[in-house]
């Protein structure tokens, strides 16, 4: 299973992150321990939402969509 996930930093509310992983629990721990360079300055992170996909290509397509302009609008209206 591949997971597309959305994180938010309560210490800096405007900071949000969208990612993809095959081990959601481990990856969230990595973000909170500062092991991910892109998110290390804004931890702790809280999981806002995630979607599980059996197909890795479909998960990648959904992650790319969420990172696009219309995907950000969708996530702001329905997920954040």
N, C-alpha and C positions, 0 to 999 in steps of 0.2 A: 504494500500500500504506500502511496505517496500522499503527503499532506501539504496543502497550501494553507499557510497560516498568517494571521494578522496579529501584530503586537502593538501595544501602546505603552509609552513610558509615563507613569503617573508623576514622576519628578519633573518632567518637561512635557506637559500635555500635548503640545503640537507635534511631538515626535512620534511617528508611526512607522511601522516596518512591515513589509510583506515578503514572505519567503516560502521556500519549498524544502521538504525533507522527507526521508523515509523513517525517521525516528523522532517524533515530535517531542517527547519528554526529554531526550538527550539534547536536542537542539535548543529548546527553551532554557535548559540549564547552561548551555554554552553561552547564550546571549546574556544571561544573568551573572555569569562568572567573568564576563568581559573578554571571552575568547573569540568573539566575532568583531573584527576591527571596525566595521561600519556601525555597529550598535554599542560599542564598548563605553562610550562617553555618556550614555543616557540610561544605563541600567539603574534600578531594576525594571524589567519588562513584565507586562501582564498579557496573557493570551486573551484576545478579544473574540476571535472566531477561527475556525479551521474547517476545511473541507477535505474529505478523504477520497482518493481516486484509485481504482484498481489498475488503471492505465497510466504509466509515467508520461507518455506524450500528451494525454488530455490534461494532466496536472500542470504540465509546463505551459500549455496553451492558456489555461485559466490563470496561472500566475502572471503571465505576460499581459493578459487582459486587465487584471487588477492593477497592474503598474502603468497602464495606459491612462490617458485623460478620461475617457468614458468609464474605465474601470474604477478610477479614483472616485468619480461621481457616484457610481453604483455603490461602492463600499461605504461612502459617506452617508448615503441615504438609507442603506439597508443593513450594514454590518457594524459601523462605528456609532 
